[in-house]
Amino acid sequence: MNKIAVIYLGRMGGGPVYAYEMTRGLIENGNDVSVFISKRVENLSSWMSLKSSSLELIDTFSSAKSYLINTLKFRKEQYRVLKTKYEAQAFDACYIPMGSFWDDMFVDICGNPQLIVTIHDPIWHSSDRNFLEYLKIYLPKLLLVGIKHKRPDDIIVLSRAFREVTSQKKRIDIEHVHVIPHGVFDFYKTVDSGKTYSYAVGKTNFLFLGRICGYKGIDILAEAYKMLKDKYKDISLTIVGSGDFSLYRDLYDRQDDVDVINKWIPDDEMASYFKSKERIILVLPYKDGTQSGVISTAMSFGVPIIATNTGGLSEQIEDRVTGYLCEPNNPEDLFRCMEKVMLTDTREIEKNEIKHVHTLDWTNLSRKLGEIIDHEVVNV
C-alpha cells in the first residue's frame, strides 16, 4: 500500500471525470489516498463519496480576476496551514491527473515526494498555437514566484505515439515516460438524468460531440456532410458542444437536418446523446489530436465511431474492428467513410467495442500507476 496525495484543481469537462476515476481506482487498489480538489469541481458529490483518508476542498478560480484574488488569498491564508498539516505525512507520491496553475504549491505542501503527472496533450493543437494562448499559460505563473517548482519524476501519456516527443520536450529519460491508455467514461451512466436526445426517426444520425475549436475539423465535417446529404436524404447531423460556433455558422445554415446544440453539456446529460433507439454514428474529424475521451464514452454505449487517423486516435480505435479511421483534413475521404459506415451492418463493430472497453477498467489502469510508484513498471 502506498500513501498518495492526489492533486486535481480543475473544474469542468472530462478532466474531473478522469481524475475521479483514477483516484477511485487507486483507493480500490488499497492505497492510502489524500485528495486536494477544487470546491468548484463539477462532480463534487462523487468526490465526496470516495473513501479517501482526507479530502481538502480548495477555493480555486473561475476567471482571470478570481485567479488573481484567490491566488494571493490562498498564499496568505491557507498555504502555510496546509503545509504544516501535510508536509510531515511522508507521502510516497503526489499524483496530478491533469495539471493546473496551482500544482507547484500543493506539491510543496505535500513535502515534494515522487511526482507523477498525466499529460493529456503533449503537443499543442494546431488551433492553439498563437501568442495569446502562450500568455494564458505563462502570465499566471508570475503570481507563484517563490514557490519551488518540482519537475515530474515520472510522466504518464495516453498513447504510445507521444512517448518519445514527451521525453524530448520535458527532458526526462524515456524510461520515466509511461503509457496508460484513457479509461472508459462509464461515469456518465452513473449520473444519468434519464433524458434521451430526440434524433431523427428512421434516419442515420451522425453525431459530433466535444468542445468547438479549430483543430476538431468542424469545417471538414460540413463539406463531407453536404456531399453525403446531396446523395442521401435519410441522414441527419447533430453537433453538440461549447465554444465559438460563429466561424462555422455559414457552413451549416443552408444545410438540411442539422441540429447545433452550442452549449456546455453537464455530466448528467452526457449519456442522453448516446442512448437512442435510432441509429447513431459518432464522427470525430480532428485535423490533429492526441486522444479523445469521447471515443471511450461512445464505445461504452456501443455507438459506432468514425475518427481521423491522427495522433493517438488510431491507438484508441482499431480500424474496421472497433471503429473506422479516415484521413485527416480530407473531406472526400471523410465523406466516403461516412457513406460506407451508414451502408454497413455495424453490429459486429458494436460488439467489439463493448469487449474492448472491458480492457480499459479504471481499477486496472490505476494499478499500473501503483506499479510506477513502486518502480515495478516495465516499459516496452
Protein Blocks (a to p, Z undefined) as FASTA:
>chain_A
ZZdddddfbfbdjklmmmmmmmmmmmmnopacdddddfkbfklmmmmmpccfbdcdddfb
fbfklmmmmmmmmmmmmmmmmmmmmmmnopabdcdfbdcfklmmmmmmnoppadddddfb
lbacfklmcfklmmmmmmmmmmmgoiacdddfbdcdfbfklmmmmmmmnopafklpccdd
ddddfklmmmogoiacdddehiacdddeddddfklommmmmmmmmmmmmmpmkbccdded
edjfklmmmmmmmpghiacddddddfklmmmmmgcfbdcddddfbfbdfbdfklmmmmmn
opacddddehjllmmpcghkloccddehilklmmmmmmmmmmpcfklmmmmmmmmmmmmc
fklmmmmmmmmmnopaccZZ
